């Protein structure tokens, strides 16, 4: 009897259907389904079935010294008891084991967990299936060409789990104990989480320091043969006030064409999707990293796309890309095939790995997709086809104009041959065709305006740009990065929004750590440990060596933190207090702050002069509240913003007696 272990239930069912040619039975034991056919048993796990943790004696946050916690030996505990019991029961019937989990470090670790569970009841030979898509061709080929389990790859994943647990537990307990924020209000920190949050906080500091400068733009409307088009002053932004006054004083009747230049620009098709580039493009369609990966994972498990966690940007020769392209004939994507180039040679990115190919459709026609699944599938299909498409040829026209001695320019744009842009329409530009112009032409001026503007601060990170920054700095892995961003939102370090804005608590924690222990917030240490885990995967160092090295680094950081514990706590508390201040009490002048009642758990605004002053205001009890920088012009309190899922943010003045509330 052959026992096949899959990573998830849905994968187990689909792999069973493929290998058995749909001739199988579904059974249940311990309320967990599994599948049987001929001399095969197939079971799906639920990701990791073992949980890495500290022994019970380290559970007290207040009694266990942090140095002891940093040096504690970890244990692997049964986390999915019914699944584990089922695996043991099926193992007793089996003659060998085939691990069919996802082929990556995490999948290898999950597979090794299953092997160790099986060996606790029966010593069986182990083989490994390697596949990148859950399609009949891939699965059958993989099953007929079994390989060995990569123990080093599994050890690398386990190393990451252990290091992240140790660092996260020690740093989180230190911050929470130092600031006396325990229970649900604890302050978290971590090996990857903290450097990532530091990037976001540093960008916010740049924005806060930014001083906008006034500048002016001068759009010019001109006409030829009844066609009105626009030009602008040759300097896109005018900062010189004297020049601004000169241009504002112009009343030109005509503009004279000085020179017309036309050139062709050729743009190459995009490179194949790896995880990072996919998440960036999905972010442009308003998908968060976590949501995009969840949908891609669903499409993969249904057999519609290849494995979505990959660094590769080069299609291997083993993929029959022509067959996949031909599969779109007779579908809504068939018109896109007209843009393909001869020879069907795809583009190549800079990263080439051997684990998985770039993300691509499998050629299986999807049915029953939900709205967001269709959008993500469409993105992946169009990206795949575009990598085989012709180059895009564009015509750029640049016209220089004389307006009473001042240089103005007008730019025209049109697509000569759309090529890949006819496929990958997410970055399409609109044509801006100028009328026929030649040097010496006199054009009627319709209008010349002076538009006042101010320079803008650097943009906040979005989900796509922060994941790219993490990738560039080797913070986390392609699998964990979206989840880290989600964790920062859950821990109230980030406001839940499209642009990742840090909360005042995040600013306070990062400022304190940057001041006293920047080893924790700098990416260099995390990057070094990630490089060490690559060495483990290559069999060059042991898991124990890297875990012990990380403990030594943590103890050094802990020594610095402990030395400055009071200063860190004070800076964080100052930041937390500042984040709760809504303004001055209109009765006694002391600070009005957001308070959560210990007795009822309800939040309200109260005066810090209590019990001498009883001034207070109620607050909405559901949704995320934040204090706006805008001060109410009627009562002087800061306005507040209420953010609720599925609804637009709502701005209001918390003072019930404020005249501005009459307008609400």
Buried (B, 14 or more C-beta within 10 A) or exposed (E): BBBBBBBBBBBBBBBBBBBBEEEBEEEEEEEBBBBBBEEBBBBBBBBBBBEBBBEEEBEEBEEBEBBEBBBBEBEBEEBBEEBBBBBBBBBEEBEEBBBBBBBBBBBBBBBBBBBEBBEEEBEBEBBBBBBBBBBBBBBBBBBEEBEEBBEBBBBBBBBBBBBBBBBBBBBBBBBBBBBEBEEEEBBBBBBBBBBBBBBBBBBBBEBEEEEEEEBBBBBBBBBBEEEEBBBBBEBEEBEEEEBBEBBEEBEBEBBBBBEBEEEEEEEEBBBBBBBBBBBBBBBEBEBBBBBBBBBBBBBBBBBBBBBBBBBBBBBBEEBEBEEBBEBBEEEEBEEBBEBBBEEEEBBBBEBEBEBBBBBBBBBBEBEEBEEBBEBBBBBBBBBBBBBBBBBBBBBEBBBBBBBBEBEBBBBBBBBEBBBBBBBBEBEEEEEEEBBEBEEEBEBEBEEBEBEEEEEEBEEBBBBBBBBBBBBEBBBBBBBBBBEBBBBBBEBBBBBBEEBBBBBBBBBBBBBBBBEBBBBBBBBEBBBEBBEBBEBBBEEEBBBEBBBEBBBEBBBEBBEBBBEBBEEBBBBBBEBBBBBBBBBBBBEBEBBBBBBEEEEEEEBBBBBBBBEEBEBBBEBBEEBBBBBBEEEBEBBEBBBBBBBEEEEEBEEBBBBEEBEBBEEE
